[in-house]
Amino acid sequence: MEDSAIIDRTSLICAHCPRCGRRSALGHADAGMLTAQTPGEPAPRLRCDMCGGRRVQLFNARGPMEMLAFLSGRL
């Protein structure tokens, strides 16, 4: 598999908690992890490690520059 195909499929997963405002980078992952695996299954959910909020929103950054913009609050 070519490097460009791997880069397109792999993304940088980030998270934002609307309750406390914390933004964090979670790491590299397959973009398919952001969606539910089967139609009846809910999408994966996270819990904020600062405030315990359950409405953490996942963000799929397409590269390091987009990840930095997300973390700084510009996206």
ZAROVEX-918954 format. One record per residue: residue number from 1; residue in one letter; x, y, z of N, C-alpha, C in turn. Coordinates in nm, 3 decimals. Atoms other than C-alpha are relative to their C-alpha. Example, Ala and Ser with C-alpha at 12.3 -4.5 7.8 and 13.67 -1.06 7.14 Angstrom:
2
<r 1, 'A', <0.089, -0.119, 0.000>, <1.230, -0.450, 0.780>, <0.090, 0.120, 0.000>>
<r 2, 'S', <-0.082, -0.119, -0.006>, <1.367, -0.106, 0.714>, <-0.077, 0.109, 0.073>>
***
This chain:
75
<r 1, 'M', <0.085, -0.118, 0.000>, <0.000, 0.000, 0.000>, <0.090, 0.124, 0.000>>
<r 2, 'E', <-0.080, -0.121, 0.009>, <0.135, 0.344, -0.087>, <-0.017, 0.085, 0.124>>
<r 3, 'D', <0.006, -0.087, -0.117>, <0.213, 0.601, 0.181>, <-0.117, 0.097, -0.008>>
<r 4, 'S', <0.110, -0.096, 0.012>, <-0.044, 0.846, 0.042>, <-0.134, -0.063, 0.035>>
<r 5, 'A', <0.125, 0.069, -0.034>, <-0.322, 0.587, 0.078>, <-0.010, -0.019, 0.150>>
<r 6, 'I', <0.000, 0.017, -0.145>, <-0.221, 0.525, 0.438>, <-0.031, 0.133, 0.068>>
<r 7, 'I', <0.024, -0.131, -0.060>, <-0.218, 0.897, 0.517>, <-0.145, 0.041, -0.018>>
<r 8, 'D', <0.140, -0.036, 0.023>, <-0.564, 0.946, 0.360>, <-0.093, -0.076, 0.093>>
<r 9, 'R', <0.088, 0.081, -0.082>, <-0.716, 0.663, 0.563>, <0.020, 0.027, 0.149>>
<r 10, 'T', <-0.031, -0.024, -0.141>, <-0.543, 0.746, 0.893>, <-0.018, 0.148, 0.031>>
<r 11, 'S', <0.023, -0.139, -0.039>, <-0.640, 1.061, 1.077>, <0.047, 0.023, 0.142>>
<r 12, 'L', <-0.033, -0.039, -0.137>, <-0.560, 1.248, 1.395>, <-0.131, 0.026, 0.072>>
<r 13, 'I', <0.126, -0.012, -0.073>, <-0.846, 1.208, 1.640>, <0.019, 0.099, 0.115>>
<r 14, 'C', <-0.001, -0.100, -0.106>, <-0.914, 1.507, 1.866>, <-0.135, -0.001, 0.070>>
<r 15, 'A', <0.125, -0.002, -0.077>, <-1.181, 1.569, 2.130>, <-0.020, 0.138, 0.062>>
<r 16, 'H', <0.037, -0.127, -0.063>, <-1.366, 1.872, 2.269>, <-0.116, -0.023, 0.095>>
<r 17, 'C', <0.107, 0.009, -0.098>, <-1.574, 1.888, 2.585>, <-0.070, 0.135, 0.007>>
<r 18, 'P', <0.069, -0.129, -0.005>, <-1.841, 2.160, 2.554>, <-0.031, 0.047, 0.142>>
<r 19, 'R', <0.031, -0.037, -0.138>, <-1.900, 2.154, 2.930>, <0.111, 0.083, 0.064>>
<r 20, 'C', <-0.111, -0.073, -0.062>, <-1.552, 2.265, 3.044>, <0.090, 0.068, -0.102>>
<r 21, 'G', <-0.077, -0.064, 0.105>, <-1.401, 2.363, 2.709>, <0.133, -0.065, -0.030>>
<r 22, 'R', <-0.128, 0.066, 0.023>, <-1.108, 2.122, 2.721>, <0.008, -0.058, -0.140>>
<r 23, 'R', <-0.027, 0.057, 0.132>, <-0.961, 2.029, 2.382>, <0.127, -0.082, 0.012>>
<r 24, 'S', <-0.117, 0.087, -0.009>, <-0.718, 1.742, 2.345>, <0.015, -0.084, -0.125>>
<r 25, 'A', <-0.032, 0.090, 0.111>, <-0.547, 1.528, 2.084>, <0.010, -0.140, 0.057>>
<r 26, 'L', <0.001, 0.137, -0.049>, <-0.609, 1.157, 2.130>, <0.103, -0.088, -0.070>>
<r 27, 'G', <-0.101, 0.077, 0.071>, <-0.373, 1.022, 1.865>, <-0.043, -0.040, -0.139>>
<r 28, 'H', <0.030, 0.050, 0.134>, <-0.365, 0.847, 1.528>, <-0.100, -0.113, 0.009>>
<r 29, 'A', <0.099, 0.108, 0.006>, <-0.656, 0.623, 1.438>, <-0.060, -0.004, -0.138>>
<r 30, 'D', <0.073, 0.014, 0.125>, <-0.853, 0.495, 1.145>, <-0.126, 0.086, 0.008>>
<r 31, 'A', <0.118, -0.088, 0.001>, <-1.127, 0.741, 1.047>, <-0.129, -0.077, 0.021>>
<r 32, 'G', <0.119, 0.082, -0.020>, <-1.378, 0.454, 1.058>, <-0.036, -0.019, 0.145>>
<r 33, 'M', <0.029, 0.014, -0.143>, <-1.352, 0.450, 1.438>, <-0.097, 0.105, 0.050>>
<r 34, 'L', <0.090, -0.106, -0.043>, <-1.559, 0.771, 1.456>, <-0.146, -0.033, -0.023>>
<r 35, 'T', <0.139, 0.035, 0.030>, <-1.872, 0.600, 1.326>, <-0.035, -0.133, 0.065>>
<r 36, 'A', <0.047, 0.127, -0.055>, <-2.082, 0.313, 1.454>, <0.036, -0.113, -0.095>>
<r 37, 'Q', <-0.038, 0.115, 0.081>, <-1.979, -0.032, 1.331>, <-0.119, -0.063, -0.070>>
<r 38, 'T', <0.122, 0.056, 0.059>, <-2.334, -0.157, 1.269>, <-0.111, 0.105, 0.010>>
<r 39, 'P', <0.107, -0.101, -0.003>, <-2.657, 0.038, 1.201>, <-0.068, 0.015, 0.136>>
<r 40, 'G', <0.067, -0.008, -0.128>, <-2.809, -0.045, 1.541>, <0.090, 0.041, 0.116>>
<r 41, 'E', <-0.095, -0.030, -0.107>, <-2.495, 0.027, 1.742>, <0.027, 0.151, 0.006>>
<r 42, 'P', <-0.031, -0.144, -0.011>, <-2.435, 0.381, 1.878>, <0.148, 0.026, -0.027>>
<r 43, 'A', <-0.139, -0.039, 0.023>, <-2.117, 0.567, 1.786>, <0.076, 0.000, 0.133>>
<r 44, 'P', <-0.077, 0.001, -0.125>, <-1.833, 0.546, 2.042>, <-0.009, 0.134, 0.072>>
<r 45, 'R', <0.008, -0.122, -0.081>, <-1.858, 0.797, 2.328>, <0.114, 0.001, 0.100>>
<r 46, 'L', <-0.107, -0.018, -0.097>, <-1.593, 0.934, 2.557>, <-0.052, 0.082, 0.117>>
<r 47, 'R', <0.031, -0.081, -0.117>, <-1.600, 1.096, 2.899>, <0.118, 0.092, 0.026>>
<r 48, 'C', <-0.105, -0.099, -0.025>, <-1.405, 1.413, 2.980>, <0.076, -0.036, 0.127>>
<r 49, 'D', <-0.080, 0.033, -0.117>, <-1.117, 1.348, 3.217>, <0.012, 0.117, 0.098>>
<r 50, 'M', <-0.007, -0.116, -0.090>, <-1.140, 1.701, 3.366>, <-0.130, 0.019, 0.079>>
<r 51, 'C', <0.126, -0.031, -0.068>, <-1.510, 1.749, 3.442>, <-0.096, -0.119, 0.006>>
<r 52, 'G', <0.087, 0.117, 0.000>, <-1.664, 1.406, 3.375>, <-0.118, 0.011, -0.095>>
<r 53, 'G', <0.110, -0.018, 0.096>, <-1.895, 1.540, 3.101>, <-0.006, -0.116, -0.099>>
<r 54, 'R', <0.020, 0.114, 0.091>, <-2.042, 1.275, 2.871>, <-0.029, 0.043, -0.143>>
<r 55, 'R', <0.030, -0.048, 0.135>, <-2.096, 1.492, 2.563>, <0.126, 0.039, -0.076>>
<r 56, 'V', <-0.126, -0.029, 0.068>, <-1.738, 1.488, 2.436>, <-0.019, -0.022, -0.149>>
<r 57, 'Q', <0.015, 0.006, 0.145>, <-1.733, 1.559, 2.064>, <0.134, -0.037, -0.062>>
<r 58, 'L', <-0.122, 0.041, 0.069>, <-1.478, 1.382, 1.844>, <0.017, 0.081, -0.128>>
<r 59, 'F', <-0.032, -0.077, 0.120>, <-1.304, 1.567, 1.563>, <0.108, -0.075, -0.077>>
<r 60, 'N', <-0.093, 0.070, 0.086>, <-1.121, 1.410, 1.270>, <0.089, 0.103, -0.070>>
<r 61, 'A', <-0.094, -0.093, 0.062>, <-0.817, 1.628, 1.190>, <0.073, -0.070, -0.113>>
<r 62, 'R', <-0.061, 0.061, 0.118>, <-0.672, 1.564, 0.845>, <0.151, 0.020, -0.005>>
<r 63, 'G', <-0.145, -0.019, -0.002>, <-0.318, 1.660, 0.942>, <0.041, 0.080, 0.123>>
<r 64, 'P', <-0.048, -0.069, -0.121>, <-0.099, 1.825, 1.206>, <-0.041, 0.148, 0.006>>
<r 65, 'M', <0.040, -0.141, -0.002>, <-0.188, 2.182, 1.100>, <-0.146, 0.015, 0.041>>
<r 66, 'E', <0.142, -0.005, -0.038>, <-0.561, 2.115, 1.130>, <-0.017, -0.039, 0.146>>
<r 67, 'M', <0.006, 0.036, -0.141>, <-0.502, 1.949, 1.467>, <0.039, 0.118, 0.088>>
<r 68, 'L', <-0.041, -0.116, -0.078>, <-0.317, 2.256, 1.598>, <-0.105, 0.109, -0.003>>
<r 69, 'A', <0.107, -0.100, 0.008>, <-0.594, 2.485, 1.472>, <-0.116, -0.041, 0.089>>
<r 70, 'F', <0.109, 0.048, -0.087>, <-0.852, 2.269, 1.652>, <0.036, 0.020, 0.147>>
<r 71, 'L', <-0.040, -0.012, -0.140>, <-0.654, 2.263, 1.977>, <0.005, 0.144, 0.048>>
<r 72, 'S', <-0.006, -0.141, -0.038>, <-0.610, 2.641, 1.973>, <-0.136, 0.067, -0.004>>
<r 73, 'G', <0.135, -0.054, 0.002>, <-0.985, 2.690, 1.922>, <-0.033, 0.077, -0.126>>
<r 74, 'R', <0.027, -0.073, 0.124>, <-0.964, 2.830, 1.570>, <-0.090, -0.076, -0.096>>
<r 75, 'L', <0.093, 0.078, 0.083>, <-1.177, 2.551, 1.421>, <-0.123, -0.033, 0.081>>
***
